[in-house]
Amino acid sequence: MRTDAEVQWVPVREVGDVRMGKQLSPASRDAAGQFPYLRVANVLQGRIDYTDVKKMGFSAAERETYGLKPGDILLNEGQSLELVGRSAIYGGTEGEFCFQNTLIRFRPGDLVLSAYAQVIFERWLANGVFAAIAKQTTSIAHLGGERFASLSFPLLPLPKQRRIIEMVRALSAQECAVEASIVKLGMLKAGVMSELADMDRGIFGDVLNHGPQNGIYKPASSYGPEGTPIVRIDSFKGGPSDLTRGLLRVSLGKGEIDHYGLAVGDIIINRVNTPELVGKSTAVGKLVEPTVFESNMMRCKVWADLAVPAFVETWLGGPPAKEHFRVHAKSAISQASINGSDVRNCPFPRLDVPGQLEFLERVAAVSDQQKLDEAELVKLGKIKQGVVDDLLGLCVRA
């Protein structure tokens, strides 16, 4: 045992009972005494999902051994490396469920509050403590009951444990409120976007001033640290994008730059991509130097009095346009392609520029609030982490 001020560092096994669950086997599937048990799929971060619970055979003695009690903490024993050790407190009825050996059960002793232990386990997950001791087998990492039981646990007096729990719960309540706001805003945005599906439509070709034009092809030997930035299919995700940094460069002549050079307001559409991403689009919003686009995409220019580039970007990223490209794409092994005719004939709303701008303003109002809420959620997470670390006296370590 090590002591630092109020903190007593003791192995996890000394502050609670650590037990692996029962192994699932063909015999247990058919055995008498079928009983519900929890597994990795049921234990999410901070909560237990009871919507899909399996059963296997448990004898009376096994139900005594593997039965859960309120306050037990279940941790993922076998998971991906970044999620191994994910945990939640069981709050159900005593003996209502057992647990499988893909989980580890920690049953706190008299000196540890479940909620406090859960705070420690969540910090160990976030800080990579669990990942550091896990053993990797193929794509699954195993925490190991003995390795977990040997970790040094920061035991504090019960009053300080309660203080930490109160602070964490207060901040978590704020997080939940912000998360609920983000969900509500997402639903509001989906409602605004759904208006697009009901609009009278012509075709995209009706608003095109130029294109679709295929980009330039250059061999790999033309790419290097110097030259002109080139937009490739992995340069943007679809929707608003930043084409001012992170681009590869290619050696080009002035005529090539003039012919394939992008301008603000251009629409870039993936001509070739995986089936789910073909037709992925973005509007060029800002350029800091001459920039060209690659041959596996097409460039379109729209009439300024008929279409707003940002609205075109929004439309092409919505369900009607995606469905059009999916239906008309030509498949080849793992790739799909569309051509200029597919782009020109893509359905497009018969909505004038003022109407497009008004629609974009409504979408932007919701999106801007979403970004503020998301930033607030990140801020709260950092505050909670800092508060916990301060209250623990930097004791959250293995």
Buried (B, 14 or more C-beta within 10 A) or exposed (E): EEEEEBBBBBBBBBBBEBBBBBEBEEEBEEBEEBBBBBBBBBBBEEEBEEEEBBEBBBEEEBBEEBBBEEBBBBBBBBBBBEBBBBBBBBEBEEEBBBBBBBBBBBBBEEBBBBBBBBBBBBBBBBBBBBBEBBEEEEEBBBBBBEBBBBBBBBBBEEEBBBBBBEBBEEBEEBBEBBBEBBEBBEEBBEEBBEEBEEBEBEBBBBBBEEBBBBBBEBEEEBBEEEBBBBBBBEBBEBBBBEBEEEBBBBEBEEEBBEEBBBEEBBBBBBBBBEBEBBBBBBBBBEBEEBBBBBBBBBBBBBEEEBBBBBBBBBBBBBEBBBEBBBEBBEEEEEBBBBBBEBBBEBBBBEBEBEBBEEBBEBBEBBBEBBEBBBEBBEEBEEBBBEBBBEBBBEBBEB
